[in-house]
Amino acid sequence: MNTTANEPAKSSRRRRKHSDDFKAQAVAACRHAGVSIAAIALANGVNANLLRRWILDADQLPTERRVQTIAGAPVAASFIPVPLAERAAPPDIRIELRRGATTISVTWPTSAAADCAAWMRELLR
């Protein structure tokens, strides 16, 4: 006796459609350091594999079309180099040695750092 119906069962599940804005927000959430894609997918109610595909699709877009939204404001996803101010080297190396009540201060120019290291090696022998 066969208890299964000969007709295919009608599925009550339908394919969901997500807006581009929703996808962009989910992808932007995954871009933060230390964030789990699976955790973001679970929090947004989507499958982790689907979210991974959205990330790959977003990476394949041309740079000028790749836009993320952070706190509702669009932010370009491309890398923007920021010039940093040059750090000035300290003018000299200062070493202070104490032994009992005696203190010796030595100052070396940074241009002669190798000579200072050699002197320290000899001193500490």
Secondary structure, 3 states (H helix, E strand, C coil): CCCCCCCCCCCCCCCCCCCHHHHHHHHHHHCCCCCCHHHHHHHHCCCHHHHHHHHHHHHHCCHHHCEEEECCEEEECCCCCCCCCCCCCCCEEEEEEEECCEEEEEEEEHHHHHHHHHHHHHHCC
